[in-house]
Amino acid sequence: MGTELRIAMWSGPRNISTAMMRAFENRSDCVVSDEPLYGAWLKLTGADHPMREAVIEAMDCDWERVVDRLTGPVPDGASIWYQKHMTHHLLDEMIRPDWLSRLRHVFLIRDPTAVVASYLDKRETVSPEDIGIPQQARLFDLITELDGTPPPVVDSGAFLGDPEGHLRALCRALEIDFDPDMLSWPSGPRDSDGPWAPHWYQTVWASTGFAPPREASPTLQGQALEVAERCRPDYQRLHALRLQPLAGSDA
């Protein structure tokens, strides 16, 4: 990789993935990409998502061409390229070591109860595959095998209790300097936001930093509870490997 670092952040929906993208984009040495495989996933699966046709029209839907770019030169003369990915966008035919091995991988996880509750605020139904937790666990195992060591895991619930400490720990794991500018950013949309942003990003557009953690866990019933509990073993396995925050004197 030389002096160029390509970070693939693997998350599920309704996490703090867009806020994390904002944090990295606020670094002067970093460019970002917002879910670059989304268009290809929509086109290949036929999934019925909000703004489906607009997303397909706006994006490159040839996944092989997309991953060639993601592993190519870092744009705009930056030294860091933060790539925000959803694990469910990575279809079986896309899972190839030849390009995955050229990225530095991080996994962003969230308690499935919170994910399911948030997802159902925007969608009428949910499945484990919709929120990407099973796919995330399988990809984590593959990357661990490829790299010979587990990649960093960031738990969003713990992260929001101490954003600076967790960002310091993540930057250390990625062998880059922590930048205090990662802790806040200007509100509003960005040119880097995906075309789906008007449907999903209202909260991030209003933000100027990471929100405080929620005090109470939501209550689920019926099929929603079943989905969360089916995802819980995978979540708990990754949660046990989560990064621990660093104090400023430790970073």
C-alpha positions as CSV (number, residue, x, y, z in Angstrom):
1,M,0.0,0.0,0.0
2,G,2.9,2.4,0.5
3,T,1.8,5.7,2.0
4,E,-1.8,5.2,0.7
5,L,-4.3,3.7,3.0
6,R,-7.6,2.4,1.7
7,I,-10.0,1.7,4.6
8,A,-13.0,-0.5,4.0
9,M,-15.5,0.1,6.9
10,W,-18.1,-2.8,6.9
11,S,-21.4,-1.9,8.6
12,G,-25.0,-2.8,8.5
13,P,-27.7,-0.1,7.9
14,R,-29.0,2.1,10.7
15,N,-25.6,2.2,12.4
16,I,-23.4,5.3,12.9
17,S,-21.8,4.6,9.5
18,T,-22.6,7.9,7.9
19,A,-21.5,9.9,11.0
20,M,-18.2,7.9,10.9
21,M,-17.8,8.8,7.3
22,R,-18.2,12.4,8.3
23,A,-15.5,12.1,10.9
24,F,-13.0,10.7,8.4
25,E,-14.0,13.2,5.7
26,N,-13.2,16.0,8.1
27,R,-9.6,15.0,8.1
28,S,-7.5,17.0,5.6
29,D,-5.7,13.9,4.4
30,C,-8.8,11.8,3.6
31,V,-11.4,11.3,0.9
32,V,-14.5,9.2,1.3
33,S,-16.8,7.0,-0.8
34,D,-20.4,6.3,0.2
35,E,-21.6,2.7,-0.3
36,P,-19.9,2.4,-3.8
37,L,-21.4,-1.1,-4.3
38,Y,-25.0,-0.1,-3.6
39,G,-25.9,0.5,-7.3
40,A,-24.5,-2.9,-8.4
41,W,-26.3,-4.7,-5.6
42,L,-29.6,-3.1,-6.5
43,K,-29.3,-4.0,-10.1
44,L,-28.1,-7.5,-9.6
45,T,-30.6,-8.4,-6.9
46,G,-33.7,-6.5,-8.0
47,A,-34.2,-5.4,-4.4
48,D,-37.0,-2.9,-3.9
49,H,-35.4,0.0,-2.0
50,P,-36.3,3.7,-1.8
51,M,-35.0,5.7,-4.7
52,R,-34.0,2.4,-6.4
53,E,-34.0,3.7,-10.0
54,A,-32.4,7.0,-9.2
55,V,-29.6,5.2,-7.4
56,I,-29.0,2.8,-10.3
57,E,-29.0,5.6,-12.8
58,A,-26.5,7.7,-10.7
59,M,-24.0,5.0,-9.9
60,D,-21.6,2.7,-11.7
61,C,-23.4,-0.7,-11.5
62,D,-20.5,-2.8,-12.8
63,W,-19.1,-4.2,-9.6
64,E,-15.8,-5.3,-11.1
65,R,-15.2,-1.8,-12.4
66,V,-16.1,-0.4,-9.1
67,V,-13.7,-2.6,-7.1
68,D,-10.9,-1.8,-9.7
69,R,-11.4,1.9,-8.7
70,L,-11.6,1.1,-5.0
71,T,-8.2,-0.6,-5.1
72,G,-6.6,1.9,-7.5
73,P,-5.0,5.3,-6.9
74,V,-6.4,7.3,-4.0
75,P,-8.4,10.3,-5.4
76,D,-7.5,13.9,-5.1
77,G,-3.9,13.4,-3.9
78,A,-5.1,12.2,-0.4
79,S,-3.2,9.6,1.6
80,I,-6.3,8.0,3.1
81,W,-9.4,6.7,1.4
82,Y,-12.3,5.9,3.7
83,Q,-14.8,3.5,1.9
84,K,-18.2,3.1,3.7
85,H,-19.6,-0.3,2.8
86,M,-22.8,-2.2,3.7
87,T,-22.0,-5.9,4.2
88,H,-25.2,-7.0,2.5
89,H,-24.1,-5.2,-0.7
90,L,-21.2,-7.7,-1.0
91,L,-22.7,-10.6,-3.0
92,D,-21.1,-14.0,-3.2
93,E,-19.6,-13.4,-6.6
94,M,-17.9,-10.2,-5.3
95,I,-16.1,-11.9,-2.4
96,R,-12.7,-12.3,-4.0
97,P,-9.4,-12.1,-2.2
98,D,-7.7,-10.4,-5.1
99,W,-9.2,-7.1,-4.3
100,L,-10.3,-7.5,-0.6
101,S,-6.7,-8.2,0.3
102,R,-5.7,-4.8,-0.9
103,L,-7.8,-2.9,1.7
104,R,-7.6,-2.4,5.4
105,H,-10.8,-3.6,6.9
106,V,-12.7,-2.4,9.9
107,F,-16.1,-3.7,11.2
108,L,-18.7,-1.4,12.7
109,I,-21.3,-3.3,14.7
110,R,-24.4,-2.4,16.7
111,D,-26.7,-4.3,19.0
112,P,-29.3,-5.9,16.7
113,T,-32.2,-4.8,18.9
114,A,-31.3,-1.2,18.2
115,V,-30.7,-1.9,14.5
116,V,-34.0,-3.6,13.9
117,A,-36.0,-0.9,15.7
118,S,-34.3,1.8,13.7
119,Y,-34.6,0.0,10.4
120,L,-38.4,-0.4,11.0
121,D,-38.7,3.3,11.3
122,K,-37.9,3.5,7.6
123,R,-39.0,0.1,6.2
124,E,-42.1,-2.0,6.8
125,T,-40.4,-5.4,7.2
126,V,-36.9,-6.6,8.2
127,S,-34.9,-9.8,8.0
128,P,-31.4,-10.7,9.3
129,E,-30.0,-10.4,5.8
130,D,-31.6,-6.9,5.5
131,I,-29.5,-5.6,8.3
132,G,-26.4,-7.5,7.2
133,I,-25.3,-9.0,10.5
134,P,-24.9,-12.6,9.3
135,Q,-23.0,-11.4,6.2
136,Q,-20.8,-9.2,8.5
137,A,-19.8,-12.2,10.6
138,R,-18.9,-14.3,7.6
139,L,-16.9,-11.5,6.0
140,F,-15.1,-11.0,9.3
141,D,-14.0,-14.6,9.3
142,L,-12.8,-14.3,5.7
143,I,-10.8,-11.2,6.4
144,T,-9.3,-12.7,9.5
145,E,-8.2,-15.7,7.4
146,L,-6.8,-13.5,4.6
147,D,-4.9,-11.1,7.0
148,G,-3.9,-13.7,9.5
149,T,-5.2,-11.5,12.3
150,P,-8.7,-10.2,13.3
151,P,-9.5,-6.7,11.9
152,P,-10.6,-4.0,14.3
153,V,-14.2,-4.1,15.5
154,V,-15.9,-0.9,16.6
155,D,-19.1,-1.2,18.6
156,S,-21.3,1.8,18.0
157,G,-23.0,1.7,21.3
158,A,-19.7,1.8,23.2
159,F,-18.3,4.3,20.7
160,L,-20.9,6.9,21.4
161,G,-20.0,6.8,25.1
162,D,-16.5,7.9,24.3
163,P,-16.0,8.9,20.6
164,E,-12.5,10.4,21.1
165,G,-11.2,7.4,23.0
166,H,-12.5,5.0,20.3
167,L,-11.3,7.1,17.4
168,R,-7.8,7.2,19.1
169,A,-7.9,3.4,19.4
170,L,-9.1,3.0,15.8
171,C,-6.4,5.4,14.4
172,R,-3.8,3.5,16.4
173,A,-5.0,0.2,14.9
174,L,-4.9,1.7,11.4
175,E,-1.4,3.2,12.1
176,I,-2.5,6.7,11.4
177,D,-2.4,9.8,13.6
178,F,-5.6,10.8,15.5
179,D,-7.0,14.1,14.2
180,P,-9.2,16.1,16.6
181,D,-11.1,17.4,13.6
182,M,-12.7,13.9,13.4
183,L,-14.9,14.8,16.4
184,S,-17.0,17.5,14.7
185,W,-18.1,18.7,11.3
186,P,-20.3,21.3,9.6
187,S,-24.0,20.3,9.3
188,G,-25.7,19.8,6.0
189,P,-25.4,17.6,2.9
190,R,-22.1,16.8,1.2
191,D,-21.2,16.2,-2.4
192,S,-19.8,12.8,-1.3
193,D,-23.2,11.7,0.0
194,G,-24.9,8.9,-2.1
195,P,-28.0,9.8,-4.1
196,W,-30.1,8.0,-1.5
197,A,-29.2,10.6,1.1
198,P,-32.5,12.6,1.0
199,H,-34.3,9.5,2.2
200,W,-31.9,8.3,4.9
201,Y,-29.6,11.1,6.0
202,Q,-31.8,13.7,7.7
203,T,-30.3,13.1,11.1
204,V,-26.7,13.2,9.9
205,W,-27.4,16.4,7.8
206,A,-28.6,18.1,11.1
207,S,-25.6,16.9,13.1
208,T,-22.3,18.6,13.9
209,G,-20.8,15.6,15.7
210,F,-21.5,12.3,17.2
211,A,-24.8,12.0,19.2
212,P,-24.8,10.9,22.8
213,P,-25.7,7.2,23.4
214,R,-29.4,6.3,23.9
215,E,-30.2,5.8,27.5
216,A,-32.7,2.9,27.0
217,S,-32.8,0.0,24.6
218,P,-35.9,-0.2,22.4
219,T,-38.5,-2.9,23.0
220,L,-39.3,-5.3,20.2
221,Q,-42.1,-7.8,19.8
222,G,-43.0,-10.6,17.3
223,Q,-41.1,-11.0,14.1
224,A,-38.9,-8.0,14.9
225,L,-37.8,-9.6,18.1
226,E,-37.2,-12.9,16.4
227,V,-34.9,-11.2,13.8
228,A,-32.9,-9.5,16.5
229,E,-32.4,-12.7,18.4
230,R,-31.3,-14.6,15.3
231,C,-28.6,-12.0,14.8
232,R,-27.5,-11.8,18.4
233,P,-24.9,-14.7,18.4
234,D,-23.0,-13.2,15.5
235,Y,-23.2,-9.8,17.1
236,Q,-22.0,-11.1,20.5
237,R,-19.0,-12.9,18.9
238,L,-17.8,-9.7,17.2
239,H,-18.7,-7.6,20.3
240,A,-16.3,-9.7,22.4
241,L,-13.5,-8.5,20.0
242,R,-14.4,-4.8,20.1
243,L,-11.7,-2.0,20.4
244,Q,-11.3,-0.5,23.8
245,P,-11.0,3.3,24.0
246,L,-7.7,5.0,24.6
247,A,-7.1,8.0,26.8
248,G,-5.3,10.9,25.2
249,S,-2.1,10.1,27.2
250,D,-2.2,6.5,25.8
251,A,-2.6,7.3,22.1
